[in-house]
């Protein structure tokens, strides 16, 4: 990772940096980690703001790759 993410601890950041693939489940994890590129999020979109943010309909089940 090139950027600094102040909300992520050093140990967790190192695990993210060394992982070949990161899959994160749930809307809460998306809200916490969506600014970290390269994470696949599996979630049910329950919030209209999130639905608009990622361009899907409300109550959609999605696999989304963060950019």
N, C-alpha and C positions, 0 to 999 in steps of 0.2 A: 504494500500500500504506500502511496506517495504522500497522502494527506495525514494530518494529525486529527484525531477524533477524541476530544477531551472527555467525552462521556464514557469512554471505553477504557477499562483498566489495562495496565501493561501486560499482565499475564494473558488476558483474553485477546488483546491485540496481537500478541505473538502467535497464539493459536490460529487466529484468522489469517495472518500473513503466511503461515506455513501450510495451511489447508489447501488441498487440491480443489475441493468443491465444498461449498458451505450451503447447507439447506436449513432454512429457518422456518418453523411452523408457527402460524398464528399472527393475528393482526397486531398484537402488542409488540411482538418482535419486529414487525415491519416498522412500527412507529418509532422504535428505539434504534433500529439499524439501517433505515432506508438511505442514509447518507453514505453508507459504506458500499463502494462499488463491488460487483461480482458475487453478490449473495442471491441465491434462489429463495424466494419466499413462497410457501404454500399457505394459503389462507382463504377464508370465507370473508368476502368484503361486506361488512355490516354497517359501514359508515358512509354517508353520501360524500363527505369531503375526500375520503380515501378513494372511493369509486371514481370521482372526478380526477383525482391526482394520477391514478394509473390508467384511466381511460376505459373502465369497465362498468357494467350495470351493477346496481346494488344487489346484494345476495348472490353474487357470482363466486364460484370456487375457482381460484386462479393459482397458477405458478408464474411468478413474476421475477425477472432478473433485474436487480438494481444496477443503475448506470453511474 
